[in-house]
Amino acid sequence: MLHDSTDRIAECRQLADEADRSTSSVETTRKDYELLAQSWRRLALSYEFSTHLERFIKARASASRPIGTSPVSAPASESPTCCCRGGL
C-alpha cells in the first residue's frame, strides 16, 4: 500500500506541474488550469496524510500489543464489558 500511495502522490504532483505549464491566452482557460493544478496538489496532500495516518495507526496498534502476540481479538471471556445493560 505504501508504494502505491507514493506512486499516486508523485503522479498527482506531476499532473499539477503539467497543468501549471499549460498556457492559454484565454483567461478562463488559464484559471481552469490553475484550479486543476491546485486540485492535484490538494489530492497529493490528501494521499500523504492518509499514508501518515496509516503508519500512525499501525505503530499505535503494534505498541499497544504485548511482544509476541498477534493482532487477534480477545477470547469471549476476556472481551470488554460495559457497566450498562450487561455489556457492549
Backbone hydrogen bonds in HBPLUS format (Angstrom, degrees):
<---DONOR---> <-ACCEPTOR-->    atom                        ^
c    i                          cat <-CA-CA->   ^        H-A-AA   ^      H-
h    n   atom  resd res      DA  || num        DHA   H-A  angle D-A-AA Bond
n    s   type  num  typ     dist DA aas  dist angle  dist       angle   num
A0005-SER N   A0001-MET O   2.90 MM   4  6.19 154.8  1.96 152.9 159.6     1
A0006-THR N   A0002-LEU O   2.95 MM   4  6.23 158.3  2.00 151.3 157.2     2
A0007-ASP N   A0003-HIS O   2.99 MM   4  6.25 154.5  2.06 147.9 154.4     3
A0008-ARG N   A0004-ASP O   2.99 MM   4  6.27 155.7  2.05 146.3 153.0     4
A0009-ILE N   A0005-SER O   2.87 MM   4  6.10 158.8  1.91 153.6 159.2     5
A0010-ALA N   A0006-THR O   3.02 MM   4  6.20 164.5  2.04 147.7 151.7     6
A0011-GLU N   A0007-ASP O   2.91 MM   4  6.11 156.6  1.96 147.1 154.0     7
A0012-CYS N   A0008-ARG O   2.92 MM   4  6.14 159.5  1.97 149.2 154.3     8
A0013-ARG N   A0009-ILE O   3.02 MM   4  6.30 161.1  2.06 151.0 156.0     9
A0014-GLN N   A0010-ALA O   2.92 MM   4  6.12 153.1  1.99 146.6 154.5    10
A0015-LEU N   A0011-GLU O   2.90 MM   4  6.14 162.6  1.93 153.1 157.3    11
A0016-ALA N   A0012-CYS O   2.91 MM   4  6.13 148.6  2.01 144.3 153.6    12
A0017-ASP N   A0013-ARG O   2.94 MM   4  6.19 157.2  1.99 146.5 152.1    13
A0018-GLU N   A0014-GLN O   2.92 MM   4  6.23 154.9  1.99 149.1 156.4    14
A0019-ALA N   A0015-LEU O   2.94 MM   4  6.16 154.2  2.01 143.5 150.3    15
A0020-ASP N   A0016-ALA O   2.92 MM   4  6.22 149.3  2.02 145.5 154.4    16
A0021-ARG N   A0017-ASP O   3.00 MM   4  6.28 147.8  2.10 145.2 153.4    17
A0022-SER N   A0018-GLU O   3.05 MM   4  6.26 130.6  2.30 140.9 153.6    18
A0030-ARG N   A0026-VAL O   3.00 MM   4  6.28 159.2  2.04 157.0 163.5    19
A0031-LYS N   A0027-GLU O   2.99 MM   4  6.23 159.4  2.03 150.7 155.9    20
A0032-ASP N   A0028-THR O   2.93 MM   4  6.14 146.4  2.05 139.3 149.0    21
A0033-TYR N   A0029-THR O   2.99 MM   4  6.32 154.3  2.06 150.5 156.1    22
A0034-GLU N   A0030-ARG O   3.01 MM   4  6.32 152.8  2.09 146.0 153.9    23
A0035-LEU N   A0031-LYS O   2.90 MM   4  6.12 157.6  1.95 148.7 154.5    24
A0036-LEU N   A0032-ASP O   2.84 MM   4  6.05 152.6  1.91 145.6 153.9    25
A0037-ALA N   A0033-TYR O   2.91 MM   4  6.12 159.5  1.95 148.0 152.7    26
A0038-GLN N   A0034-GLU O   2.99 MM   4  6.21 159.1  2.04 145.5 151.4    27
A0039-SER N   A0035-LEU O   2.88 MM   4  6.11 152.5  1.96 146.0 153.7    28
A0040-TRP N   A0036-LEU O   2.98 MM   4  6.26 157.8  2.03 151.4 156.6    29
A0041-ARG N   A0037-ALA O   3.04 MM   4  6.30 158.2  2.09 148.7 154.6    30
A0042-ARG N   A0038-GLN O   2.95 MM   4  6.18 153.3  2.03 146.1 153.7    31
A0043-LEU N   A0039-SER O   2.94 MM   4  6.18 154.6  2.01 147.7 154.5    32
A0044-ALA N   A0040-TRP O   2.96 MM   4  6.23 154.6  2.03 146.5 153.3    33
A0045-LEU N   A0041-ARG O   2.98 MM   4  6.27 156.9  2.04 147.6 153.3    34
A0046-SER N   A0042-ARG O   2.97 MM   4  6.22 146.7  2.08 142.0 151.6    35
A0047-TYR N   A0043-LEU O   2.94 MM   4  6.28 155.8  2.00 151.4 157.1    36
A0048-GLU N   A0044-ALA O   2.93 MM   4  6.21 157.2  1.98 148.7 155.4    37
A0049-PHE N   A0045-LEU O   2.88 MM   4  6.09 158.7  1.93 146.8 152.4    38
A0050-SER N   A0046-SER O   2.96 MM   4  6.23 162.7  1.99 150.3 154.6    39
A0051-THR N   A0047-TYR O   2.97 MM   4  6.18 150.9  2.06 146.6 154.5    40
A0052-HIS N   A0048-GLU O   2.95 MM   4  6.24 161.6  1.99 153.2 157.7    41
A0053-LEU N   A0049-PHE O   2.82 MM   4  6.02 159.5  1.86 153.8 160.2    42
A0054-GLU N   A0050-SER O   2.91 MM   4  6.01 155.6  1.97 141.5 148.0    43
A0055-ARG N   A0051-THR O   3.04 MM   4  6.31 160.3  2.08 148.3 153.2    44
A0056-PHE N   A0052-HIS O   2.93 MM   4  6.15 158.9  1.97 148.5 154.5    45
A0057-ILE N   A0053-LEU O   2.90 MM   4  6.13 164.5  1.93 154.8 158.2    46
A0058-LYS N   A0054-GLU O   3.00 MM   4  6.20 164.0  2.03 150.4 154.8    47
A0059-ALA N   A0055-ARG O   2.91 MM   4  6.07 158.0  1.96 149.4 155.8    48
A0060-ARG N   A0056-PHE O   2.89 MM   4  6.11 160.3  1.93 152.5 157.9    49
A0061-ALA N   A0057-ILE O   2.89 MM   4  6.05 156.7  1.95 148.3 155.0    50
A0062-SER N   A0058-LYS O   2.96 MM   4  6.12 161.6  1.99 148.8 153.4    51
A0063-ALA N   A0059-ALA O   2.92 MM   4  5.99 146.0  2.03 142.1 151.9    52
A0064-SER N   A0060-ARG O   3.04 MM   4  6.11 139.0  2.21 141.1 150.2    53
A0069-THR N   A0066-PRO O   3.25 MM   3  5.93 150.3  2.34 143.1 140.9    54
A0072-VAL N   A0070-SER O   2.85 MM   2  5.62 140.0  2.01  99.5  91.0    55
A0078-GLU N   A0075-PRO O   2.84 MM   3  5.37 148.8  1.94 116.6 126.2    56
A0079-SER N   A0076-ALA O   3.32 MM   3  5.09 164.6  2.34  99.6 104.0    57
